[in-house]
Amino acid sequence: MKTGLCLFLAALTAPALAAQADWVVYQRGSALELAVDRQSIWLEKDGLVHFVNQERFSERQYEKGYRFAFDIRRTDGYADCSKNQFALVGSSYYTRNNQHIFSSMFPLQRYAWTWQPVYDGSVA
């Protein structure tokens, strides 16, 4: 019985371990560090590129709308490389120690996406 339970629990955790984030810092400053998760980048069937961007703040931030403090914000987004634009569709918030605080329950539906232009020379 114990062996079966251990195998079951190991099977549940295996996908989580395999899907661990691979953060690559692309900009670092004294107040903010920006990174993208290499594991989160994939090409959708319609040509959009999915990504997760991370903002790690040196000082604790406060989200007034939801009334909580956080140190890390991770934002899911899509890029349309053919049109040089991107849309941010959902956010998750974490403590400095990577403990989850809050996530948007559902990502924005495509009809509600707000496309932002990518300017020449920008990090985007």
Summary of the structure (lengths in Angstrom):
residues: 124
radius of gyration: 17.2
end to end distance: 52.2
largest distance: 60.8
contacts: 287
relative contact order: 0.13
helix: 19%
strand: 47%
